Amino acid sequence: MTRHGSPASRRSFVALGTACIGAPSLALWSRVAGAATRRLTPAQTEGPFYPLTIPADSDADLLANGALRYGRGQPAWVEGTLADADGRALRGATIEIWQCDEQGHYHHPGDGDRADRAFQGFGRAMVDADGRWRFRTIRPVAYGGRAPHIHAKVKLGAREVLTTQLYVEGDPGNDRDFLWRRLAAEDRPLITRPFVPSGDGMKASFALVVAA
């Protein structure tokens, strides 16, 4: 039985997950990215809990931190595509995400560094030739008056081209969240997507479009 604790086996685990993204899902997001009018993904604040230093374990599987496995919350695949305003897939770009654990805590001294040690809390994924990216994490939870969200950052090489937040469609906390309410009505669907049941938890898909 493969142990998820080793970096090599976990890279294979994430690569396998990426290969299993269904063709209908990719086709849907390719049509969104390839529409005649491509609206850029709205930027949002980085927030106070971006890591001060990138953790040693920062791959795309946030449910494992070294040899530890995180067993709380609702496991979820968070996936999508990345393209520029002309619909070109941005191969080789880096997507970073970070979020709190099921108890609402971050791995950050500004939050008391209280997050569960088994939850990685931060991850990176490389965008493939078709513009696809994917993470294994948990459905985000509310904390401190904020709606459930996942922070996301897009980098082209060393250049940061987008920082935003990803929300859960239909969550009652959205209408009370000051950052979500500031979004233009036409921008909200771009970063507010349903988390739907999948064979191994939940799944949500986001099409990110940036000015490259």
Backbone hydrogen bonds in HBPLUS format (Angstrom, degrees):
<---DONOR---> <-ACCEPTOR-->    atom                        ^
c    i                          cat <-CA-CA->   ^        H-A-AA   ^      H-
h    n   atom  resd res      DA  || num        DHA   H-A  angle D-A-AA Bond
n    s   type  num  typ     dist DA aas  dist angle  dist       angle   num
A0010-ARG N   A0006-SER O   3.02 MM   4  6.22 153.7  2.09 152.6 160.7     1
A0011-ARG N   A0007-PRO O   2.94 MM   4  6.14 147.9  2.05 146.5 154.5     2
A0012-SER N   A0008-ALA O   3.14 MM   4  6.44 157.0  2.20 147.0 152.9     3
A0013-PHE N   A0009-SER O   2.92 MM   4  6.16 148.3  2.02 139.7 149.1     4
A0014-VAL N   A0010-ARG O   2.97 MM   4  6.23 159.2  2.02 149.5 152.6     5
A0015-ALA N   A0011-ARG O   2.91 MM   4  6.09 161.8  1.95 149.1 154.8     6
A0016-LEU N   A0012-SER O   2.85 MM   4  5.98 159.1  1.89 150.4 155.8     7
A0017-GLY N   A0013-PHE O   3.06 MM   4  6.31 155.6  2.12 141.6 148.3     8
A0018-THR N   A0014-VAL O   2.92 MM   4  6.23 153.1  1.99 149.0 156.2     9
A0019-ALA N   A0015-ALA O   2.98 MM   4  6.26 155.0  2.04 148.5 155.0    10
A0020-CYS N   A0016-LEU O   3.20 MM   4  6.42 127.5  2.50 139.4 152.5    11
A0020-CYS N   A0017-GLY O   3.12 MM   3  5.19 140.6  2.28  97.9 109.3    12
A0021-ILE N   A0018-THR O   3.22 MM   3  5.67 170.4  2.23 116.4 117.3    13
A0026-LEU N   A0022-GLY O   3.16 MM   4  6.52 160.9  2.20 153.0 158.3    14
A0027-ALA N   A0023-ALA O   2.84 MM   4  6.01 161.1  1.87 157.3 163.0    15
A0028-LEU N   A0024-PRO O   2.96 MM   4  6.13 155.6  2.02 146.2 152.3    16
A0029-TRP N   A0025-SER O   3.12 MM   4  6.44 165.2  2.14 151.9 154.3    17
A0030-SER N   A0026-LEU O   2.82 MM   4  5.98 146.5  1.94 148.8 158.9    18
A0031-ARG N   A0027-ALA O   3.00 MM   4  6.21 149.9  2.09 145.6 152.6    19
A0032-VAL N   A0028-LEU O   3.12 MM   4  6.50 151.0  2.21 144.0 152.2    20
A0033-ALA N   A0029-TRP O   2.96 MM   4  6.16 168.6  1.98 147.6 150.2    21
A0034-GLY N   A0030-SER O   2.80 MM   4  5.82 133.9  2.02 136.4 149.8    22
A0035-ALA N   A0032-VAL O   3.30 MM   3  5.37 168.1  2.32 108.5 109.6    23
A0041-THR N   A0209-VAL O   2.88 MM 168  5.24 169.4  1.89 143.6 146.7    24
A0044-GLN N   A0163-THR O   2.83 MM 119  5.98 163.5  1.85 136.5 141.7    25
A0124-ARG N   A0058-SER O   2.91 MM  66  5.91 127.7  2.19 129.3 138.0    26
A0136-ARG N   A0060-ALA O   2.92 MM  76  6.29 163.9  1.95 163.1 166.9    27
A0062-LEU N   A0136-ARG O   2.76 MM  74  5.89 149.9  1.85 169.1 170.3    28
A0120-GLN N   A0062-LEU O   2.97 MM  58  4.63 156.1  2.03 141.9 142.6    29
A0070-TYR N   A0063-LEU O   2.77 MM   7  4.97 170.2  1.78 148.1 147.9    30
A0065-ASN N   A0068-LEU O   2.98 MM   3  5.19 149.9  2.07 134.4 144.0    31
A0068-LEU N   A0065-ASN O   3.12 MM   3  5.19 157.1  2.18 126.2 123.5    32
A0139-ARG N   A0074-GLN O   2.83 MM  65  5.54 152.7  1.91 154.9 163.2    33
A0202-MET N   A0075-PRO O   2.81 MM 127  6.17 140.8  1.97 135.4 148.4    34
A0076-ALA N   A0137-THR O   2.74 MM  61  5.30 155.1  1.80 140.6 137.8    35
A0137-THR N   A0076-ALA O   2.84 MM  61  5.30 176.0  1.84 165.6 166.8    36
A0077-TRP N   A0202-MET O   2.87 MM 125  6.22 156.0  1.93 138.6 140.8    37
A0204-ALA N   A0077-TRP O   2.96 MM 127  6.44 147.7  2.07 159.5 169.6    38
A0078-VAL N   A0135-PHE O   2.96 MM  57  5.19 159.6  2.01 140.5 147.2    39
A0135-PHE N   A0078-VAL O   2.80 MM  57  5.19 144.7  1.93 140.0 151.9    40
A0079-GLU N   A0204-ALA O   2.98 MM 125  6.31 170.8  1.98 165.9 167.5    41
A0206-PHE N   A0079-GLU O   2.90 MM 127  6.34 151.5  1.98 142.2 150.0    42
A0080-GLY N   A0133-TRP O   3.09 MM  53  5.61 142.7  2.23 156.0 149.6    43
A0133-TRP N   A0080-GLY O   3.05 MM  53  5.61 148.6  2.16 144.0 144.2    44
A0081-THR N   A0206-PHE O   3.13 MM 125  6.70 139.5  2.30 140.4 151.1    45
A0208-LEU N   A0081-THR O   2.87 MM 127  6.00 164.1  1.89 157.9 153.6    46
A0082-LEU N   A0131-GLY O   2.69 MM  49  5.02 133.5  1.91 134.9 150.3    47
A0090-LEU N   A0082-LEU O   3.23 MM   8  6.00 161.8  2.27 135.6 137.3    48
A0083-ALA N   A0208-LEU O   3.02 MM 125  6.46 153.6  2.09 153.8 161.8    49
A0210-VAL N   A0083-ALA O   2.99 MM 127  6.48 156.1  2.05 154.8 160.7    50
A0084-ASP N   A0088-ARG O   2.97 MM   4  5.43 145.4  2.10 137.3 146.8    51
A0087-GLY N   A0084-ASP O   2.91 MM   3  5.31 163.2  1.93 119.0 122.0    52
A0093-ALA N   A0090-LEU O   3.22 MM   3  5.92 160.6  2.26 137.7 138.3    53
A0092-GLY N   A0127-VAL O   2.95 MM  35  5.14 171.4  1.96 140.0 139.3    54
A0127-VAL N   A0093-ALA O   2.88 MM  34  5.32 161.9  1.91 159.4 160.4    55
A0094-THR N   A0155-LYS O   2.90 MM  61  5.11 168.6  1.91 153.3 157.1    56
A0155-LYS N   A0094-THR O   2.88 MM  61  5.11 160.8  1.92 152.2 157.3    57
A0095-ILE N   A0125-ALA O   2.89 MM  30  5.29 171.9  1.90 162.2 164.9    58
A0125-ALA N   A0095-ILE O   2.88 MM  30  5.29 149.3  1.97 150.3 159.1    59
A0096-GLU N   A0153-LYS O   2.83 MM  57  5.05 162.3  1.86 153.0 157.5    60
A0153-LYS N   A0096-GLU O   2.84 MM  57  5.05 150.8  1.93 143.6 148.9    61
A0097-ILE N   A0123-GLY O   2.99 MM  26  5.48 156.2  2.05 147.2 153.4    62
A0123-GLY N   A0097-ILE O   2.94 MM  26  5.48 155.0  2.00 155.7 158.7    63
A0098-TRP N   A0151-HIS O   3.16 MM  53  5.30 146.6  2.28 128.0 133.9    64
A0151-HIS N   A0098-TRP O   3.03 MM  53  5.30 151.5  2.11 169.6 164.1    65
A0099-GLN N   A0121-GLY O   3.07 MM  22  5.55 150.8  2.16 147.5 154.3    66
A0101-ASP N   A0105-HIS O   2.84 MM   4  5.43 155.6  1.90 142.4 145.9    67
A0104-GLY N   A0101-ASP O   2.96 MM   3  5.32 163.9  1.99 116.3 119.8    68
A0111-ASP N   A0108-HIS O   2.97 MM   3  5.47 157.1  2.02 115.2 122.5    69
A0113-ASP N   A0108-HIS O   2.72 MM   5  4.58 141.4  1.87 146.4 133.2    70
A0112-GLY N   A0109-PRO O   3.02 MM   3  4.72 159.1  2.06 106.0 106.3    71
A0119-PHE N   A0116-ASP O   3.03 MM   3  5.52 154.1  2.10 113.0 120.8    72
A0128-ASP N   A0132-ARG O   2.99 MM   4  5.37 160.4  2.03 146.5 150.7    73
A0131-GLY N   A0128-ASP O   2.91 MM   3  5.22 162.2  1.95 116.5 120.1    74
A0146-ARG N   A0143-TYR O   2.82 MM   3  5.46 164.4  1.84 134.7 136.3    75
A0150-ILE N   A0166-LEU O   2.89 MM  16  5.00 143.9  2.02 134.6 146.4    76
A0166-LEU N   A0150-ILE O   2.73 MM  16  5.00 160.0  1.77 144.5 151.5    77
A0152-ALA N   A0164-THR O   2.92 MM  12  5.35 161.8  1.96 148.1 144.0    78
A0164-THR N   A0152-ALA O   2.84 MM  12  5.35 165.2  1.87 155.5 160.1    79
A0154-VAL N   A0162-LEU O   2.80 MM   8  5.10 160.4  1.84 149.4 153.4    80
A0161-VAL N   A0154-VAL O   2.94 MM   7  5.74 162.5  1.97 150.0 155.9    81
A0156-LEU N   A0159-ARG O   2.80 MM   3  5.22 155.7  1.86 159.7 161.3    82
A0159-ARG N   A0156-LEU O   3.10 MM   3  5.22 154.1  2.17 125.9 123.6    83
A0167-TYR N   A0191-ILE O   2.72 MM  24  5.99 175.4  1.72 164.9 166.5    84
A0193-ARG N   A0167-TYR O   3.22 MM  26  6.46 152.3  2.30 145.7 137.7    85
A0171-ASP N   A0168-VAL O   3.24 MM   3  5.73 161.7  2.27 134.3 133.4    86
A0169-GLU N   A0193-ARG O   2.82 MM  24  4.69 173.0  1.82 113.6 114.1    87
A0174-ASN N   A0171-ASP O   3.16 MM   3  5.86 166.0  2.18 122.0 125.7    88
A0176-ARG N   A0173-GLY O   3.13 MM   3  5.32 142.9  2.27 103.2 114.1    89
A0177-ASP N   A0174-ASN O   3.01 MM   3  5.15 157.0  2.06 108.3 115.8    90
A0181-ARG N   A0177-ASP O   2.96 MM   4  6.11 160.8  2.00 155.8 161.5    91
A0183-LEU N   A0180-TRP O   3.13 MM   3  5.51 152.8  2.21 108.3 116.2    92
A0187-ASP N   A0184-ALA O   2.85 MM   3  5.15 143.9  1.98 108.4 120.0    93
A0188-ARG N   A0184-ALA O   3.17 MM   4  6.45 139.9  2.34 157.2 168.5    94
A0190-LEU N   A0187-ASP O   2.99 MM   3  5.44 141.0  2.14 112.8 124.3    95
A0191-ILE N   A0188-ARG O   3.26 MM   3  5.84 143.9  2.40 114.4 121.7    96
A0196-VAL N   A0203-LYS O   2.89 MM   7  5.33 159.0  1.93 154.5 149.2    97
A0203-LYS N   A0196-VAL O   2.77 MM   7  5.33 128.2  2.03 140.7 157.2    98
A0198-SER N   A0201-GLY O   2.85 MM   3  5.31 163.2  1.88 132.7 131.9    99
